[in-house]
Amino acid sequence: ALTVCCATTVRARAGPTPSTSAASVTIPPVVHRALSFSAATALALALHAPIALAIPQTSECATNSCDDKDYSGRDLTAEFYTKGSLKRAKFTGSNLAGVTLFGADLTDADFTGADLTNANLGQCNLTGTIFKDANLSGAIVSGANMDDLGDIEGSDWTDVIVRKDVNDKMCARNPQGINQVTGNPTAMSLFCN
């Protein structure tokens, strides 16, 4: 029998009964931590606790080009495109709510009518990217190259933090349209005067 206590001491007992003499063995701290981790993992699995997954640093599109692919009209909420090459990709009418596209090259990609609520577009190249009628409410765009966006008519930028100089450029284009999903005018969602 092997008895593990809360301390780092383990008592090994030989023989069929507990009355047999016991010898003490001290477990090194590294082994103790490994045993603790194993016990915690076993307990979590036994209790059907949710398993936390790390966000991948790269995506399939980062190692294999996804340029010119058509993802239109699909629910992509279980996907991620971190650091991917998605030049000229079509996401027309797709659901990308909460999806991470962090660091992706989205040059000339088309998100017409796409749901990008709470999506992560941080550090993306958005040169020529089309957001016509897209819902970007709550999306993250920090560090993204937004200097030369494509069509933004009818898009909703509510609760999106856009750098002031970029926002001024977007407003200088006199954005038109009302987002059909949220009912918010594009100019209003960008706080254009």
N, C-alpha and C positions, 0 to 999 in steps of 0.2 A: 504494500500500500504506500502511496505517496501523498503526503499532506503538505499543502502550500498555505502558509499563513500570510497575514498582512505584512509582516516583516520580511526581511530578505533571507530568513533561515528556513530551510526545508528539512523535515525529519523523515528519514527513510527507515522503514520498519521491515524487518525480515521475519518470516514466520507467519503462521496462521492466526495468531491472536495479538491483540494490542498490548498484552502484558509482556511481550518480548522486549528486550532492551533496545533502545533507539540510539542512532548516531546522528549528530548534527552536521550539516554541510552548509556553508555559506555560498550563496549564489552571487556571482559578479553582477554589478549594476547593469551592464549591457544586456545580460541574459534576463535579468529581472524585467527590464523595459520591454524586451521582446515577448516575454511571457504575458506581461500586462497588455500589450498591444494585441496579442493573439486572443487573449481572454475577452478583451473588449470587442474585437471583431466577431468572435463566436457569439457573444451575447447579442450584438446588434443583428446578426443574421438570424438568431433564434427568435428575436422579438420582431422580425420583419421590419426593421427600421429602414428608412430611406437611405440610399447610398449616395454620397456626394461624389460628383464627377468633376474633374478638373476641366476647364475650358481648353480645348486644343489650341496650340499656338499656331498651327497652320491647318490648311484644309486640303482636300483633294485638288481643288483648283489652284493651290499654291505649287503643287508638284507637277500637275498636269494641267495645261492651259484649258480654260473653259470659255475662251474667246468665241464669240459668235453663237453660243448655245442658246436655245430657246426654252425658257422656263415659264412661259406665259400660262396664266390661268391655273396655277398650281398652288397647293398649300405647302409652303416651304418652311413652316415654323419649326420643324425638327432638324433643319439643316443649318450649316454654318459655312461661311465663305471667307474665313479669316485669311488675309494676305493673298487672296486668290487673284488670278488674272481673268477678268470677266469683261474684257473689252468688247463692246458692241453686243453684249448679251441682252436678251429680251426677257423682261419680267412683267410684261403687260398683264394687269389684272391679277397678279399673284399676291398671296398672303405671306408677307415677310415680317409680321408683327413679332418684335422681340428678337429677331435674327441678328447675329453678328456678321458684319461684312468688314470688320475692322481691318484697315490697311489694304483693302482690296483695290485693284486698278479697275475702276468702273468707267473708263473713258468711253464716251458715246453709248453707254448702256441705256436701255429704255425701261423706265419704271412707270409708264403711263397707267394710271388707275390702280397702282399697287398700294397695298396696305403696309406701310413701313412704320407703324406706331411703335415707339420705344425700340426701334432698331438701332444698332450701333454702326454708324458710318464714320466713326472716328478715323482720322488719318487716311481716308480713301482719296483716290484721285477721281474727282467728279467732273473732269473736263468734258464738256459736251453732254453730260448725263441729262437725260430727259426725265422730269418729274411731273409732267402734265397730269393734272387731276389726281395726283398721289396724296396719300394721307401720311405725313411725316410727324404727326403729333408726338411730342416727347422723345423724338429721335436724338441720338448723340451724333454731332458732326464736328466735334472739337478736333482741330488739327487737320481737317480735310481740305484738299485743294478745291475751293469753290470759286475760283477766280473767273471761270468761263463756263458757267452752267448752261445746259440746253434749256428747252422750254419748261417753264414753271407755272404756266397758266392753270388756274384751278387747283393748285396744290395747297395744302394746309401745313403751315409751319408752327402751329401753336405749341408753346412750351419747348421750342427748339432754341438752344442758345447758339446764336450766330455771331461771329466776330463783327464788330461795328463796321469796319471798312467793307467787309463782304456784304453785310446787310444793306449798307448804303448803295452798293453796286446793284444788288438785286432790286432795290426800290427804284433806282434810277431807270430801270427797264420798264417802269410803269406796269407792274404785274396786274393782269386782269383775271377775271373768273372767280367762281365760287365753287368750293369743293362740294361735290354731290353727296358725299357721305356725311361730312360734318356740318355742312351749311355755312362754313366760314369763308369769307372772301380772302383770297391770297394776300392782297395788299394789307388787310387788317391783321392777318396772322403774322405778318412780318413787321408790323408797327410802322408801315409806310405812311407818311403824312399826305 
